[in-house]
């Protein structure tokens, strides 16, 4: 994806987190559309009981007006999982 500065991930039993850092020149509107399209394309490969992904876009005053995206995905879990 154009504009990506850094990509990292971490996971554990029953969870995973992927962080994507974009450069200042990245077009966040395009990144959001690309992310939505990719998630839709891979939906069938995700666990069937997973809730639909939610992507939210935020503007940060603390980051000099920089925009960032938050993706949340969840599903049912038990204390044993």
C-alpha positions, -999 to +999 in steps of 0.1 A: +000+000+000+014+034-010+023+057+019+030+029+044+060+038+066+059+009+090+039-024+094+040-045+125+018-071+142+015-090+175-008-118+185-017-141+213-042-168+221-075-156+206-063-121+195-042-102+171-032-066+164-018-051+132-004-016+133+001+003+101+020+037+102+016+060+073+039+087+062+028+124+064+022+125+026-001+094+026-036+100+013-056+087+042-089+088+023-074+064-002-059+042+026-093+040+042-110+029+009-082+004+003-085-011+038-123-014+034-119-032+001-093-056+013-113-065+044-144-071+023-124-093+000-110-115+028-142-116+049-148-153+039-114-163+053-120-148+087-137-168+115-174-172+109-184-158+143-164-127+139-183-094+140-181-072+110-150-050+110-156-013+120-132+014+107-133+048+122-115+079+110-102+105+135-085+139+132-060+147+159-052+182+171-022+167+190-007+153+158-008+187+140-041+179+123-030+144+112-057+118+104-056+083+117-078+052+113-089+027+139-101-007+129-120-028+154-129-065+149-143-087+176-164-117+183-178-139+210-153-153+234-153-174+266-131-174+296-116-206+284-104-191+251 
